[in-house]
């Protein structure tokens, strides 16, 4: 899968980049910094998430953002740019928006907020994938229904993000279902929060949801393990470059771990609410990717 890779992602960490000679935020200099970070550690992409365009109009770029300059900087460093879009706006502006993205030289789109799986939306997925493929753009479906084989049919669809993800920790603190039933989920796509806190610290009043300075639940090791346990050929690095640099051992692992595997081994497992007698048999097989 040529378009697989790891992505330095801005939205979850709210662009909390520190120790830099510019004002961090949704602006060209910040995204060039993400690109420099990605290039230094061999990550393939960055994402420009919410804020790069005026909501409701994909052709109206925020004045602080110079997409051609960002894309050129990425090309010089070997790092691609992916643009986040709301599905409804993309549906309304698809031909002209995708043509513009291709002209800019971006590598793909992250399509968000579908959150349904009726026939109309299934058709939208396929139409988006095919139109993006015509322009050599990869597609990441966020807020997606479970994968059903579209990757095999239209391989520029690199991943679907359907697991209750790290963004939830920006506004609520509750047990993380991904630690309880990994065998039930196919794709994650947004781990890597290194400002990690456990339930005991929550109970002691040492942690609470903070939208602009979020924390991940559990441990750093758990966050790193998700890159192995959950299949997602396009894996996000949810934390900021500054926080990753503060944890060099974790960063070294993230630089080395692949996003696609030659072999998948499915372990015998059961959720806490399922009798062990109902656990499936251990099996091994070749990965779909």
Number of C-alpha atoms within 10 A of each C-alpha: 11 8 18 21 19 24 25 25 25 26 19 24 22 18 22 18 20 13 8 10 7 12 12 18 16 21 21 18 19 21 28 19 18 26 30 19 21 25 19 11 13 17 24 21 28 27 23 24 18 15 17 22 19 13 15 14 15 22 14 11 15 15 12 13 19 15 22 15 14 23 22 18 19 24 15 12 18 16 25 25 26 25 21 21 24 18 21 15 15 19 13 13 15 18 13 13 17 22 15 14 22 17 11 16 20 25 22 28 25 21 24 18 13 18 12 12 13 10 9 9 15 15 12 16 20 15 14 22 25 19 15 24 17 12 16 15 22 22 29 24 24 23 18 21 18 14 15 7 10 17 17 12 11 16 18 24 28 24 27 27 25 19 22 15 17 21 18 17 21 18 12 12 17 11 12 16 13 17 13 13 13 18 16 12 17 18 22 27 29 25 22 27 25 27 18 17 17 15 15 11 12 15 10 8 9 11 18 17 17 13 16 14 15 24 26 27 24 20 15 17 12 18 21 19 14 20 25 14 18 20 23 25 26 27 30 23 26 24 28 24 24 16 17 21 13 11 13 11 10 17 18 13 12 19 14 11 14 16 19 20 14 9 12 16 11 14 13 13 16 18 15 9 7 10 9 12 7 11 13 12 9 10 10 10 10 10 12 13 16
